[in-house]
Amino acid sequence: MGAAMNFFSFLAVAMVLSMSHSQAQEGNWGDESVPYTMGPEKMTKLRFYFHDIITGNSPTAVQIAQATGTNTSATMFGALMMIDDPLTEGPDPNSRLVGRAQGFYGSAGQNELALILGMSLVFTGNEKFNGSTISVLSRNPVMHTEREFAIVGGTGYFQFARGFISAKTYSLVGPNAVVEYNCTIVHPSSVSESGKSDSSSGKSDSSSGSQISLGTNLVFLSVIAFVTIIVSPQHFSW
């Protein structure tokens, strides 16, 4: 009976060790990199109108913060606005909606009226671009007739995008502005993974090898223990 109990105790310990090892391997969430292939780059040009509406019954830009001296500053330095501005095909606010500008801008100039922009332009105008975005992070000297904004990324059709936006104020009524945007977007025609890298494959193979080695050793030890119990006279005591 004692030999049988020892055997089952051994099996229990072996199973616990195997489970612990497997659980430890499951924690590798960020140790793999894969090469990728980009198709030829192409340039997409878009033109639309940005409507920043601060006053009225349905403003699309609202102030969410300000600095201590914002109200006494000639440039409203420190004011921060959150926006969900419509993008339309033409300058008329009632023209076809092609997307929205969602993000924020803040007054970043003490001596000149200049904004810092951080926003995503989300396109909804047609099936080709629907749901795709371009990301803008740039300075906007609003009193200049023409200015440029940097495109620093994108999603969907515009993955890995870069480029610029040429902006020109179309109309200004009080604080409400309509701005013409001409976008030049450079992006790959396609992006795909081309397989696992050598380093990640080696690491994966090494991990798999250690798992197999541990499992083989546990099976081998179990067989030895079982055979020892069978050939031992104590086997018949249970």
C-alpha positions in Angstrom: 0.0 0.0 0.0 2.9 2.3 0.9 4.5 1.9 -2.5 1.3 2.7 -4.3 0.8 5.8 -2.2 4.3 6.9 -3.0 3.7 6.3 -6.7 0.5 8.4 -6.8 2.2 11.1 -4.7 4.9 11.2 -7.4 2.4 11.5 -10.2 0.6 14.4 -8.3 3.9 16.3 -7.9 4.8 15.7 -11.6 1.4 17.0 -12.8 1.7 20.2 -10.6 5.2 20.9 -12.0 3.9 20.4 -15.6 0.9 22.8 -15.0 3.1 25.4 -13.4 5.5 25.3 -16.3 2.7 25.7 -18.9 1.2 28.6 -17.0 4.6 30.4 -16.9 4.9 30.1 -20.7 1.5 31.7 -21.2 2.7 35.0 -19.8 4.9 36.0 -22.9 2.5 38.6 -24.3 5.0 41.0 -25.9 8.1 39.1 -26.9 7.4 38.6 -30.6 8.2 40.7 -33.6 7.4 39.9 -37.3 8.7 41.5 -40.5 6.2 43.1 -42.7 5.9 44.0 -46.4 4.6 47.3 -47.7 3.1 47.7 -51.1 4.2 50.6 -53.3 3.4 54.0 -51.8 0.8 56.1 -53.3 -0.5 59.7 -52.8 -4.2 60.5 -52.1 -5.4 64.0 -52.3 -8.6 65.2 -50.6 -10.4 68.5 -50.4 -13.2 69.4 -47.9 -14.3 72.1 -45.5 -13.8 72.2 -41.7 -16.6 73.9 -39.7 -15.6 75.1 -36.2 -18.8 76.2 -34.5 -18.3 77.8 -31.1 -21.6 79.8 -30.7 -25.2 79.0 -31.2 -27.6 76.3 -30.0 -25.4 73.4 -31.2 -21.7 74.2 -30.8 -19.2 71.7 -32.1 -16.3 73.2 -30.2 -16.5 73.8 -26.4 -14.0 75.1 -23.9 -13.0 72.5 -21.3 -10.2 74.3 -19.5 -8.2 77.6 -19.2 -5.3 79.0 -17.3 -5.4 81.5 -14.5 -4.5 84.4 -16.9 -6.5 83.2 -20.0 -9.2 85.9 -19.6 -6.7 88.7 -19.5 -4.5 87.4 -22.3 -4.8 89.0 -25.7 -4.3 85.6 -27.3 -6.4 83.6 -24.8 -3.2 81.8 -23.9 -4.0 78.5 -22.0 -7.6 78.0 -23.3 -8.3 74.4 -24.3 -11.2 73.4 -26.6 -12.6 70.0 -27.4 -14.0 69.5 -30.9 -16.3 67.3 -32.9 -16.4 69.5 -36.0 -18.2 68.5 -39.2 -16.2 68.1 -42.5 -18.3 68.8 -45.6 -17.8 68.5 -49.3 -18.5 72.2 -49.9 -18.3 75.4 -47.8 -22.0 75.4 -47.1 -22.7 73.8 -43.7 -25.6 71.9 -45.3 -23.5 70.3 -48.0 -22.7 66.6 -48.0 -21.0 65.4 -44.8 -17.8 63.5 -45.5 -16.4 63.1 -42.0 -15.7 64.7 -38.6 -12.7 66.3 -36.9 -12.5 65.0 -33.4 -9.9 66.0 -30.8 -8.7 69.3 -29.3 -6.9 72.5 -29.9 -5.4 74.9 -27.4 -4.1 78.5 -27.5 -0.3 78.0 -27.3 1.0 81.5 -28.3 1.5 84.3 -25.8 2.4 86.9 -28.3 0.7 85.5 -31.4 -2.6 83.8 -31.8 -1.4 80.3 -32.5 -3.1 77.0 -31.7 -1.7 73.5 -31.1 -3.9 70.9 -32.9 -4.3 67.3 -31.9 -7.1 65.6 -33.8 -8.3 62.7 -35.9 -10.1 63.3 -39.2 -12.6 60.5 -39.4 -14.0 59.9 -42.9 -17.5 58.7 -43.6 -18.1 60.1 -47.1 -17.8 57.0 -49.2 -17.3 53.3 -49.0 -13.6 53.5 -49.9 -12.6 55.7 -47.0 -15.5 54.9 -44.6 -14.1 54.5 -41.0 -10.5 55.4 -42.0 -8.7 58.3 -40.2 -5.7 60.5 -40.5 -4.1 61.9 -37.4 -3.0 65.6 -37.2 -0.6 67.0 -34.7 0.6 70.5 -35.6 0.8 74.2 -34.9 -1.9 76.4 -36.4 -1.1 80.1 -36.7 -4.7 81.0 -37.3 -4.1 84.7 -38.4 -2.0 83.5 -41.4 -3.9 83.4 -44.7 -2.5 80.0 -45.5 -0.9 77.4 -43.2 0.2 73.8 -43.2 -0.5 71.0 -40.7 1.4 67.8 -40.3 -0.2 64.4 -40.9 1.5 62.0 -38.5 -0.4 58.8 -39.0 -3.6 57.1 -40.0 -5.8 54.0 -39.8 -7.8 51.8 -42.1 -7.2 52.8 -45.8 -4.5 55.3 -44.5 -2.4 53.0 -42.3 1.2 54.3 -42.0 0.1 57.7 -43.4 2.2 60.8 -43.5 1.8 64.1 -45.3 0.4 67.6 -44.8 -2.8 69.7 -45.0 -2.8 73.1 -46.6 -5.4 75.1 -44.8 -7.0 78.4 -45.8 -9.8 80.3 -44.0 -12.9 80.5 -46.2 -15.0 82.6 -43.9 -15.0 83.8 -40.3 -18.2 85.0 -38.5 -17.4 86.0 -35.0 -15.5 83.1 -33.6 -17.1 80.6 -36.0 -14.8 79.6 -38.8 -15.0 77.6 -42.1 -11.6 76.4 -43.3 -10.7 74.8 -46.6 -8.5 71.7 -46.1 -6.4 70.3 -49.0 -4.9 67.1 -47.8 -1.9 65.4 -49.4 -1.6 61.9 -47.9 1.2 59.5 -48.7 0.5 55.9 -47.6 1.3 52.3 -48.8 -1.1 50.5 -51.1 -1.0 47.5 -48.8 0.6 46.2 -45.6 1.0 42.5 -44.8 3.1 40.3 -42.4 5.8 38.3 -44.2 6.5 35.7 -41.5 8.1 35.5 -38.1 11.6 36.9 -37.5 14.5 34.6 -36.8 14.9 35.9 -33.3 11.2 35.3 -32.4 11.3 31.9 -34.1 14.3 30.9 -32.1 12.8 32.1 -28.9 9.5 30.3 -29.7 11.4 27.1 -30.6 13.4 27.3 -27.5 10.3 27.6 -25.4 8.6 24.7 -27.2 11.7 22.7 -26.8 11.9 23.3 -23.0 8.2 22.3 -22.7 8.8 19.1 -24.7 11.9 18.3 -22.7 10.1 18.8 -19.3 7.2 16.6 -20.5 9.5 13.9 -21.7 11.4 13.8 -18.4 8.3 13.7 -16.4 6.9 10.7 -18.4 10.3 8.9 -18.2 10.4 9.3 -14.4 6.8 8.1 -14.1 7.6 5.0 -16.1 10.7 4.2 -13.9 8.7 4.7 -10.7 5.8 2.5 -12.0 8.2 -0.3 -13.1 10.0 -0.2 -9.8 6.7 -0.6 -7.9 5.7 -3.6 -10.2 8.9 -5.5 -9.6 9.0 -4.8 -5.9 7.5 -7.3 -3.5 5.7 -4.5 -1.8 3.5 -4.2 -4.9 1.4 -7.1 -3.7 0.6 -5.5 -0.4 -2.2 -3.4 -1.9 
